């Protein structure tokens, strides 16, 4: 498959899990021509085969146009996994990544369909060309003005009891903390704090030094995104306790990201050292346990269907071609990781109830 920046991301917040969802729901890259998630019954008549040449596994079903059986089967899956918030990987109108097409015109359909299934939608702002504190100010204003009144628009209830839109800023480190502070601190020259466009802003934590940058920038929290344990400081489970302690001490949210495994050698042949074997679900469960150990408000999952990096939890079926054998979940059922996700979501809810006692 041709890579494309993730379109939508599925998260579960507060007492739910967050699932980074490629394509149908995603925060990462994905693609064909372009990836328009038919699973949400969008009007475009696009169809996906069960496997792509740049993916490591074979899908357990196709994704097609409005009203199709695959669409009906996929749309309720966020609820099946006990996830309740889709996080849309978003570009401003008329913009897209190098392999994609503009997708802001799909947002109304995403919101409408999500609303049908009692799912909410948040936004994950991608690192488009020219992105800075000033353009993001305009982005936030546009998103809230255009979509903020929709019933599916997600707002996070903070510790003060105030409900605010939640925004993830991917590759936030590309902009300096000083520039972000212009937007995200109360005295910044174009601050959105204490205005109708205020929100909960979550930055990407990659390197250890980013913790202090994120604090100085005025962000409300940090997430780790990457599914490969040890790939970055942020994605290393052993660092999560220290990061959580830092966040607690500075009134920040910490959102650890977990994944079922990692393999991207079909698109990055040189990156074998970052491959993480799934071990029949044990890698996933180990990551989930590591996340719950630090008692986060939110846990994010990378990903629902980022097949080209081998982090998908959606159904995968055995498949081989004359030139390739695709990975699968045997000896388990194609729905193994959906089942594990639901089980851990329920466990997360029970754990949080204990934490609050």
N, C-alpha and C positions, 0 to 999 in steps of 0.2 A: 504494500500500500504506500501511497505517497503521503509523507508526513504533513500534518497541518496543525496549527496551534489548537489546543484543546478548546472545545466549544463550550462545554458546560461541565459543571462539577457538582457532584452530589455530596452534600454534607448533612450531618445530623448534629444539631446543636443542643445545648442545655442538657436534656436527659436523653439525647439521641446520639447516633454516630454520624460522622461526616464522611462521605465517600467521594473522593475525587473521581469524577466520572468523565471518561473520554467520549467525545462525540455526542452520544445521546444525552449525556450529562457529563461535563468534564471541565477540567482545569488545565489539562495538558494538551499535547499535540495529537493529531489523529488525521484521518482524512481519506478522501477519495476526491470526488469532483463536484461540489465541495461536500463536506460532511454535514448534511442537514438531517437531524435526528428524526427519522420517520416514526420511531417508537413513540414519539409524542404526537403522532398523527398530524404532521405538518402537511401542507398542501402539495409540496414538491414531490413528484413521483420518482423518487430515487430508490435504488435497491443495492444492497450490499451482498456480496458472496460470503460464504462461511469462513473464508480465510483470505488473508492478503499476503502477497509475496514478501512483504517486509515485516510480517508479524511472526511470532514464535509459536502461536497456537491457532487452533481453528474454532471459530465461533459455533455455539450450539444452536444458533438460529440466525435467520437473516433479518435485516431491518429494511422496511419498505415504506410505501406511501400511506396516505391517510386511510384509516379504516381497515387496514390489512390485519390479518391474524397476528403476525409478528409484532405489529404495533400494539395491538390490544394486549398481547402477552407481556410486553416489556414495560408498558406505562405504569402498572402498579408495583413494579419491583422495588422502588424506593421504600414503599410501605412494607413489602415482604421482608426486606432487610432491616426493618425498623429504623429506617432513615427518613428524615422529614424535611430536609432543606437541600434544594438544588443550588449549586453555586455556578452561575453562568460565567464562562470564560469570555470576557467582553472586550471588544474594541469599539472605539467611537464610530458613529455612522460614517460609512464610506471607507473605513480602514479595515485591514486584516493583516495576518502574518504573511510571510513570503509564499506559502503554499496554499493559502486559503482565499476565501472571498468574503466581502463584508457580510456581517450576520446580524447587525442590530435590528434589521427588519423582521427577524424571527422572534424577537423578544416577546411581542404581544401573544403570539401563539404558544410560546413556552409558558408564559404566565397563565394563560387561560386553561391550558391542559393541566398544568400543575395544580391549579385551583380545584379542578374537578376531582383530584385525588387527595385533597387536603395536604398538599405539599407546598412549601414556600420556596421562594427563589431569592438568592443573594447574588452579588456580583463580584467577579474576580477580574480586576483591571490588569490587562496585559501590557507588556513593555513596548508599545508602539513607537515608531520613529518620532522623536521630538517630545516624548512624554516628560513632563517636569511638574513642579508644584502648581504652576499656573494652569497648565492644561488639565491636570487632574481636578483642580477646583472647578473648571468648566464641566468636566465629565461628571462629577458628583452632582452638580446642579442640574445637568441634563437628565441624569438617571432618576433623581428624586422628583423633578418636575414632571417627567414623562411617565414614570412607572410607579412612583411612590404611593399613589392612591389605590393601586390594584390590590385586591384581596390576597393575592399570593406573594406580595412583596414582603420579604423577611425583615423583621426588626428583632434585635437582641435586647433582652431586658437586663440592664446592668445592675451592679450592686446597689445603686441608688434608686432602683425601681423605675428608671427611665428606659423606655423602649426606643432604640435607635437603629437605623440601617447598619448592617454589617458589611464591610468591604475588605476583600483580600487584595493586596498589592503585590503582584508577582514581580520578582527581581527588583524589589524596592531599593536594594543597595546600589543600583545604577544611578540613583539620584542622591546627592549629598544630604546628610542629616540637617545641615543648615538650611538647605532649600525646602526640605519637608517641614521644618519648623515654621517656615513662613505660612504654611497652610494649617498645620496641626497643633500649634501652641496658641493659647488664648491671646497673646499679644502679637502674633504674627501679622505682617502687613496685609495679608489677605486671608486671615484665619476664618475657618468655618466653625470654630468652636462657639457654642452658645448661640448659634444661628439656626434657621430652619434646615440647614444643610449639614448639621453636625451628624456624626456617626461613630461607629466603632471600627477603627482602621487597624488591620492586621498586616504586619510586614513579614517578609520571608527571612528566616534565620538560616544563614549558610555557615559563616565563619564565627568563631567565638567573639571576636571584636564587634560583630554586628549587634550583640546584645546592648552594648552601651550606645551605639549609633541609633538603634531603634528607640531607646529611651530618650536620648537627646532630641530626636526628630519629632517627638510628640505622638508617636503611635500608641495605640491602646493595647497592643499585644504582638505576639509573633507565632508563626507556624513553621514547620520544618519541611513539609512537602515530600521530600525524596524517600523512596521506599527501600533503598539499599543501605542497610545498617553499616555505618562506617564510611560511607561515601563522603559525607561532610560532617563538620562538627555538629550541626543541628540535627542531622539524621542519625547520629550515633546514640543508641539507646543509653549507653553508659553516661552520657552527658545530661540526660533529661532531668535528673534530680537537681543538679546544680543550676540548670536553666530555670526550672520551676522555682527554686529558692530565690533566684535573682528576680524573677517576675513577681513573686509574692512580696518581696521586699520593696519593690518599686511600683506596686499597684498595676501590674500588667497581666494580661491573659497569656497563658502558654497553651498552645494547641499542637500537641505532638501528632505527627503523621505516621501511619503504619501502612504496611503493604504485605501482600501474600508471598512476595518473592521479587526477583529482578533479573531480567536477561534482555539486553538490547543488542546483542552481537549480530542480529540480522541487519541492523542499520549502522552499528558502530563496531565493526569486527575487532577493533583494537581495544575494546573496553571489557574484555572478559574478566578482568580482575574485580570488577564491580558486580558480577553475576552473584545472585543469592538464590540458592536452591530452595524450592518450596517445602521439601521434606514432608510431602503429603499433608500439608496444612500446619505443620509444627512451627515453621518460620512465622507464619501469620499469627498464630496464637501466642507465640513468644513475644512478638512485637506488641500485640494488644495487651498482654499482661504487663509489659514494661510501661506502656502508656498509662494504664489504670493505676499502676503503683505510685505515680506522682500526683494522682488525684486531680486531673485537669477538668476544667469546665466543659471542654469540647475535645473530642478525639476525631481526627480526620483520617480517612482511608484513601490511599493512593494505590489503585484506582478502580473504577468500575470496569472500564474497557480500554485502557491504554495498552493495546496489544503489542505495539511495536517496542515497548519497554518491558513487556512480560509481567505487568503488575495487575492485570485484570482479575476481577472476581466474578465476572459474569460467566455463564455456562460455556464450557469448552468441550468439544467432541473429538474423538480420535479421528485423525485424517492423515493421509499420506498421498503424495504424488510421485510420478516416476523419478523426480529429482529431489524430493524433500519429505521428511517425516516431521509433522507438527507435534508440539508438546500437547499433553492433555492431563487430566486429573486422575487417570486410572491408577489404582484399582477402585477409586471412588467414583461417585456419580458426577455428571457434569455440573450439578448444582452445589457441589461441596462447599465452595467459598461463600455462596449466598447463605447456606445453612449456618456456616460458622459465624458469618456476620450477624445474622439474626440472634444466634445464641449469645454472642458477646455483647450485642446491644442490650439484650435483656439483662445480662449480668452487669453491665455498666449502670443501668437504671437502678438495680438493687444496691450496687456499691454506693452510688451517689446518695441514696436514701440513708445509708448507714453513716456516710460522712457528715450528713446534715444533722444527725441525732446528737 
